[in-house]
Amino acid sequence: MMKKLRIAIYVFLGLLLLSFILMIAFRQSILEKVIDKVISSEKRKHQLTIKTEKAGFVGLSTVEFKNISVVPDSADTLLRINQFKVSVAILPLIIGNVKIDELISSNAVLNIINKNGKRNFDFLLKNKTPKDTVKKDQSGVDLANLADNLINELLYKVPNNMSITNYRLNVEDEEHAFTINANSISINDHQLNSTLILNNNESVWHMEGQLYPSDKKLNVRFYADNKKVELPYLEQKFGLKLSFDTVSTRMDNIEYASGELRIFGNWALKNLTVNHPRIAQKDVIVNIASIDCNMFIGEKSISIDSSSVAYLGLIKARPYIKYSIAPSKIYELKFDIEEMPAQDFFNSFPQGLFATLEGLQVQGKLGYHLNFYLDEKEPWKCKFNSGLSKNNFSIVKFGETNLQKMNSDFVHVPYEVGYAARSIYVGASNPNFTPYEQISDYIKNALLTTEDPLFFSHRGFYEEAFRQSIATNFVAKRFKRGGSTISMQLVKNVFLSRNKTVARKLEEMIIVWLIENNRLTSKQRMYEVYLNIIEWAPNVYGITEAAHFYFNKKPAQLNLGESIFLASIVPKPKKFKYSFLADGTLKPYMHNYFRFIGGLMVRRGKVPASDTVGIFNSVVLRGIARNYVVVDSLQIIPESEEEMEELKTLLETE
């Protein structure tokens, strides 16, 4: 038996040796056939003309190319390379794997051009698989196996030694252009070094670190000489200002076992400056941020595990993010910050993000938690819980803005499309200011019913409204309904600009929490201010102006029907003109809405049922608003049945 086994081994080794000898003998002809096949394939599939002046073997396992060019049909040259030499490791090659041992290249130009309606990189953006053959059902995909194969393939292609010199990247469109010259990129004894020059010495960048692809480890950082790394093209093209001192990435280990791929690494940045009109009004500066990230990829899911730790200044958080593709698409997000000194919490916010809070002094401790879950098959059952927790927390000193300014008279400046509409004095010396007790209960209760039924009991946020809004927007695939409480609307109007930025929304939520959870202003005073400053029509602010503008009444005289109408236009105050007939009565499409809101107020004990009899008949325009009514039926914008059902679902759950 052993003799037969030895014979079999000898035969196998002999065949392997013979195959290797034949491969060496015919390698040049094989190479030429492969090159011809690639050139023909790219011409047919992508309309690319590929040429090379010379292609041949140098030594046992090295292939050298000279004067390579890639030119898309009817477009600018994409790539030119003067010299390209690559050698592969023999042992892996024998068993069928291509492991690059050494790569040497010099004098190359890569052009990315988008001018005169033509792009020389269009072929890269084309879908390689015909649309009619794409399988929407991804249940057969094994994400862990796919990711493991892809990572191994990429790491295996990292050469043991590399020398690239004099490479240039040109990017150009109709209005902007930039150039990056790679003077040198090298890998020597696992050490990566590179020197990149932006726009003729405008800036000198470096990428350096250690690469151990066989061990699946790397540690690389990117920085500039004597200044921050700046990306002016992003600012010119997209209005995004972005710069940083250092960005680094580290991969510590990759494990694949029991059908799960686990990647352990770290990403960090220092002194990031970012700004965009949709992010903030001025530069946002992040001094230091990092994440020790443990990414787990299963057969049907990809996640950042809760064992990961993210750092922002002195804040230490544990994120958990998971996306599953089967049996349905499921989105999960958890975020926890353990209790920490409250001052450290606020000091860790990026500079320039929250202007009103700069200089805020606090004491005690704060923590934070977020829990979100949504299954695409059951969006209305999504989960959303979020909140700051406090321990002996108190405000020692306000920052740039006095968060108690609503407790006394103050000047409110409403904004219209970026400019100040006028100044409104919120106090008794203003004849249009109406105290809380002199405002009809009908309008108070109608507005609470449509905007925020739990205003007097919640602490600034109503999670059920957020949850319903998330589900509504997910189903609609667009932003259709918000989840703002009266507290949030009030803070937005009183303390913040009208610029719609991410920073403003976050700042709004923090200020609401500070006011509501520290009882800086009473609920009644907040509602009184709200009723006296919100917009009810173009240049009509506050309930006194609104009652006069529409009905030529005082706020105390408003009936139930008039109050429901006023509450209905708060989200879109400029569209009142489409709700009335020429005689000033309501258009019929509004009647169902009035019946629904009136019935809801009855069920909640806000009004007796007798008050809702003929509710819409009591609404007749008698103020100057009647002069602005649009009677053309083509301009009527009624609520659709679908929108009415969504509104009923939202308000009834509240």
N, C-alpha and C positions, 0 to 999 in steps of 0.2 A: 504494500500500500504506500509506504513512504517513498519507494523507488518511483512509482507512478506519479506521485505528487511532485517529486523533484524534476521528473521529465516534463511535466506540465508547466512548471515554473520556468524551466530552461526554454521551452518552446515559446512561452509568453514573452520572456525577455528578448528572445531572438527576434520575434515578430516586431516587438517594440523598437529594437535597435534597427531592424531593416526599414521600418516606417520612418524612423528619424533620418536614416541615411538617404532614403528616397526624397524626403522632404527637403533636405539640404541640397540634394542634386538638382531638384526641379524648382527650387524656391523662387528663382527669378521669374520664370514663366508663370508660376502661380501668382506671384505678386502683380505682374502685369495684367493678368486676367481679372484679378480682384479689382484693380484700379479702373480698368475699362468698364467693369460691371457697375462700379459706384458712379463713375462719370455718366454713363448711360441712364442709370436709374434717377440721378438727380436732375438730369436734363428733362426726362420724361415726367417726373413727379412735380418738380418745383421750378422748371424752366431756368435752371442754373447751368452756366457754362463754366466747367472746371478744367483748368489746364495746369500741367506741371512739366517743366523742362527736363527734369531728370528724376528718376525714381529707381533706386537700386540698393542692394545689400552692401554694407561695408563691414567686413569681419563676419563673425558667426551669426550674430543675432541683432545687428543694427541695420536699420533702414534709413536711407537719406533721401530727402526730397529737396529740389531746388526750384526757385521761381514758381511758386504756386500762386494761382489767381482764381478767385471765385467771383463771377459777374452774373447777376440776375439779368434776364432778358429785358431790354428797354429800360434799364435802370443803371445807377452809378455802381462802380466796382465796390463790392462788399469787402473783399479781403485780398491782400497780397502778402506773401511771405517769401523772403529771399532764401532762407535756409531753415530746414526742419529735419532734425535727426533724432530718431527714437530707437532705443534698444529694449528688448524684453528679456525677462529672466527665463533661463532655459528650463529649469526644473518644473515650474508651474506650467510652462508651455507644453511640456511632454504630456501632462495629464489633462490638457485642454483648457487651462486658464491663461489669460493674457495679463501678466503682471509687468507694468512698465518699470524697467530698472533705471534707465537714464533718458532724459529729454534735453536736447540742446537746440535752441532756435534763436535766430537773430533777424533784425531788419524786417519788421512787419507793420502793416497798416490795416486797421479795421475801421471802416466807414459806416456809420449809421446815419442815413440821410432820409429826410422827409421834406421834400420840396416840390413845388409845382404839381401837387397832387399825386406824386409818386413816392413810394417808399421802397428802398432796396432791401428791406427785411420782411416784406409781406409774407414770404413763404414760411417764416417762423411762426406766424400767427394763424395759419390755416389749420383747420381741424383735419388731422390725418385720417380720421375714421369718418366715412359718410354718415350724415345725420340719421339716415334711415336704418343704419345698422348699429347705432349706439343703444346699448341696453340701459334703460332707466332703472331697472331692478338691479341693485348692487348687492343683493343678498348672497351671491356666490363669491364675492370678493373676500379674500383673507387679508386684512390690512396689515397684520403683524408679519406675515410671510412676505407680502409685497414690500413693506418697508425694510425688512431685513435683507432681502435680495438687492434692493436699490442701494442701501448704505454699503453693503459689502462690495457691490460693483463699483461704486464711487471711490471707496477707500483703496480698492485694489488698483485703481488707475492713478493714484498719487505716486509719482516716481520716487525712487529712493534718492536720486540725485537729479537736479534740474538746473539749467542755466538759460535764462531768457534775457536777451539784451536788445535794446533799441526797438521796443514795440510802441506803437502809437494808436490811440483810440480817438477818432473824430466823431462827434455827435453834432448834427446840424439840422435845423428846420427853417421855416420861413423867417423867423424872428430872432432865434437864439442859436448859439453854438458854443461848444467848449471842446478842449483837447486835453487828453491825459497821455503823457509820455512815460512809459515804463522803462527807465534807464536800465534797471536790472531787477530780475526776480530770480532768486536762487534757493535751492534746497541742498544743503550739504551736511551730512552727518545728522540728519533729523532737524536741522536748524533752518527755519524759513527767514529770509531777509528780502526786502524789496524797497526800491526807491521810485516813487511816482511823482511826476511833476505836472501840476495843473496849469494850463494856459501860459506857457512860456515863463515859468518861475513865479507865477502868482502865488503858488503855494507848493510846498514839498511834503508829500505824504509818505508814511512808512507803514508797512505791514510786517510784523516779525513775530516769531514764536517758535514753538517746538511741534513737530508732527511725528506721530508714531502710528501710522495707519494699520500696521499689522496687529498692534495692541489695541486698536480702536481708541486712541487717545490723541488729544491735541490741546494746545494752549496758545492762542493767537491774539494779538492786540493791534489796533489801528490808530495812528496818531499823526500829527503834523509837526514839522520843525518850528519851534519857537512861537507857535500860535495855535489857535483852534482850527480843527478841520471845518471848513465852510463849504457849502454846496450852493453856490450862487445860481446855478441853472434851475434848481427847484424854486427859488424865489422869483426868478425871471419868468419861468413857465407857469407855475401854479400859485405864486404868491405865498409860498411856504418858506419861511426863514428857518434854517436849521444849521446848527453848528455844535461841536462838542470837542472836548479835550482828548478823550480816549474812549474807544469802544473795545471791549474784549470779550472773547468767548473761550470757554474751556469745556472739553468733553472728557469726562473722567473714566467712563466705562459704558459698554453696551453689552447687555445680556439677552439671550434669546432662549427661553425655556418654557415648557408647558404651554406652548402656543401663544406666548406673550413676549413682546420685545420691550425691553426697558432701557432707556437712555438717561444717563446721569451726567449733568453738566452745569455750567454756570454762565450767565450773561451779565455784563455790567457796563455802565457808562458813567463818565464823570463830566460835570459842568456842561450839561446839555442846555442849549438855548433854542427854543422853538416858538414860532408865532405864525398865526394865520388868522384872517378875519373871522373864521368860524371857531377858532380855539380861544382866543383872548384878544383884548384890545391892545395889549402891549406884550413885550417879551416875557415869556415864561422860562424861568431858570431852574433846572434840576441839578443840584450840586452833586449828588451821588445817588445812584439807584442800581440795584442788582437783584438777581434771582438765582437761588440754588434750585435748579429745575430738574425734577424727576418726571420724565415723560414716559407713559406706559401706553403701548399700542397693542390692543387685543385683536381678535379675529374680526370683530365688528365695531370697534370703538377706538378712539384715541383720547387720551386724557393727560392733564397735568395733575399729578397725584398730590394729595393733601400733605404728604411728607415734604413737599417743596416749601421753600421759605423765600419770600420777597422782602426786600428792604427799600425803603424810601426815607432818606435821612435817618431819623431815630425810630421810625415806624417799622415794626417787624410783623409781617402778615403771613398767613397761610392760605394760599389760593387752592381751589380745586375746580378744574374745568374739564368737562367731559362731553364729547360728541359721539353719539352712537348712530349707526346707519341701519341697523336691523334689530328687531322686526319692524321698527319704524324709526324715523329720525327723532332723536331725543337730545335736548340741550340741557345741560346741568352746570350750575355755577354756585360755588360756595366761597366765601371770603371771610376770614376771621382775624381780628386784631385783638390780642389779649390786652387786658387792662394795663395802661401805661400812664406815666405822668401827663396830665392834660396839656401842660405847657409844651412838653416835648412833642406831643401830637400836633399842636398848631404850628410849632416852629418847623416841623418837617414838611409843611406844605411848600410846594415850589414857589419861589419868589415871583411876584407879578401875577399870580393866578387869582388871588382874592384881594382886591384893593381895599375893600371896606374893612377887612379883618386884620390888615397889617398893623402891628403894634398892640394887638389884643393880649392882655395879660389875664391868665386864669390860674386856678389851683384845683387840686383834687386829681382824680384819675378818670380816664375815658377808655372805652373799648368799642369794638364795632363787629357786627355780624351781618352777613348777607346769605340768603338761601333762595335759589331760583331753580325751577324745574319746569320744562315744557316738552310735552309729547305732541308731535305734529298731528297725530290722529285724534288727540283729545285736547286741543288748545284751551278750551274753556275750563279745563281742570288743572291748569298750570298753577304752580306754587310761587309765591313771592313773599319773602319776609326780610326786612331790613331795619336796622336801627342802631343808634349809638347807645351804649350803656354808660352810666355815670356812677361815680363813687365819691361822695363829699365834693362834688364839683361846684364851683362858683366862679363868677367873673370878678376879677379884681379891678380891671381898667379896660375901657373900651378902646378899640383901635382908631382907625381913621374916621369912623362913623359912630355916632351915639345911637345905639340900638334901642334906647328908650325915648327917642325923640317924639314918638306918637303920643306919649303921655301928656304932652302940652301942645300948645299951638305951634304950627310949623308951616313952612311954605312947600307946596308940592308943585313940581314942574313936570307935566306930562309931555311925552315926546311923540312926534309924528314923523316917521320915516327918517329918523336920525337928527331931527331938529326940534328945539323946544317950541311947543305949541303956544303956551302961555304959562303964567304963574298963578297958582291957586292957593289962597291963604286958608288953611284948615283950622278954623277956630271961630269963636263967637263974633269977632269983629267983621267977618265976612257975611253979608246978608244972605248969601246963598248956602251957608252952612246950616244944616238942620240937625239938632241934637237927636240922639237915639230915641228918646221918649216921644218925639214929635213926628216920627216916621210911622206910616201905617204898618200894622202887623201883617197885613196881607202881602206887602212887598217883601218884608223881612222873611216871612215863611216861604213865599214863592221862590225867592232867590236861594234860600237854603235848600229847598226841595230839588232844584235843578242843578245847583252848583256844588253843594257840600252839606248834606243832611246831618252829618255828625260833627259839624264845626264846633259846637259848644262842648263836645265831650272828648274829641281827639286832641293829640298834642302836636298838631301841625301837619300830620300825614295820615292818609287813610289807605292802608295797604290793599283793601279790597278794590278800591277805585284803580289803583296801579295795576292790580292783577287783571281786572277786566279790560283795561286799556291795552295791556300787553297782548292779550288774546285777540282783541278786536283788530289791532294793527297787524298782528301776525297773519290772521285770516285774510285781511284785506291786502297784504303785501305792500303796505304803505302806511305812513303816519296819518291816522284817521281820527283818533280820539286821544286826548291827553288825560292825565290823572291828577291835575293840579287841584289842591284844596284852596279855600278862600284865603287861608294863611299864606300859601305860596303866591297866589295872585297879588295879595297885598304887599308882601315883601318885594316882589318884582317891581311893583309900581312905586313904592315909597323909597326903597334903598338902592335900587339898581338901575342901570341904563337899559334902554330897549334893544341894545345890540344882542342879536341871537347868537350866543357863543356857548361852547361847552363849559367854559369857566363860569359864565354867569349863572347857568343852571345849577352847577355844583355849589356856587356861592349862595344862591337862593335857598337851597336846601339846608345848608349849614346855619344861615341866619334864622330861618324858620325854627330850626331845632333850638338854637340859643334863646330865642324869644319865648317860645312856647314852653320849653322844659325848665326855664329859669323864671317863668312868670314875670317877664320884664314889662309886659303890657296885658291888661285884662282882656278877656274875650269880647266883652261888650264894647270896650273902646276900640278894639281892632275892627269889629263889625261896623261900628259907627263911622270910622275913618274910611273903611272900604266903600260903604254906601255913599259917602260924600266925595269920592275922588274917581271912581271908575267911569269909563267912557260908555255913553249910551247912544251916541250918534256923533257925526263929525263935529268936533269942537263943542260937544255937549258933555260936560263932566259933572258927576254928582247927581243925587236923586232929586234935588230941588230943581236944577236946570232941566232934568229929564221929564219930571212931572209937568212942568210948564211947557216944555217944547212939544210934547205929545198931546197932552190933555188939558192944558191951561188950568192946572190944579196945583195945590200945595201937596207935599208928600203925605200929609196926614189924611188927605181926602181921597187917595187912590182906592179904587174898589178891587175886588179879587181878579176880575178879568183883565183890567189894566195892569195889575201887578204881574200876572202870569205873562202877559205880552212883554213887559219890560224885562222880566227874568229870561225870556226866550231869546232876546237879542244880545245879551251880554257877551256870548262867545263871538258874535259877528254883528257888532253894533251898526255897521255901515249898510247892512242889507235890509233895514226896516222898510225902506221905500217899496219893496216888492210884496209886502204883506197885506196891502189895503186896496180896496176898490176906490173908484173916483169919489164916492160919497163919504169916504173916511171909515167905512166899516171893513171888517176883516174879510179877506178872501176865503172862500169855502175850504180850501185845502188846509187852513189853519185849525178848523173846528175839531178834528180828531185829536190834535195835539192838546188843545185846551181841555177837552173831555178827559184825556189821560192824566194831565198834570193835576186838574181839579180833583179827579177821583183818587189820585195818589195822596193828595193833601188831606182828603177826608179820611182815608184809611190810616193815615199817620196821626190823626187827631189834631191837625193844624187848623181846620175849618169845619163847620157843620155842613152836612150834605145840602141843606137848604140854600146855602150861599152859592152852590154850583149850578143852580137852575138857570138856564139861559145864559151861561157864563160868557159866551163869546158875543152875545148881543149887547153886552154892556161896554164893549170896547169900540169907541168911536173917536177918531182923531178930531180934536178941537183946537189944537195948538198949531204953531207955524209949521210943524212937521207935515201937515197936510199939503203944503205947497211943493213938497218934494216927492210925493207919491208917483210911482211909475205904474200906469194902468195897462200898458201893452202886455198882453198875455204871453207873448213870446219871451218876455223877460222875467216871468215868474220862475222862482227857483224853489219848488216845493220839496219837502222831505220825501224821499222814496219810501216805499213800504219796508224795504230792507233796513234803511236807516232808522225808521220808526221802531221796528222790532228790536234793533240793537239798543236804541235809547231806552225802550221799556225794560229790557233785560238789565241794563246798567243801573237805572234809577231804582228799580224794584229790589235789586240785591243790596242797594245802599240803604 
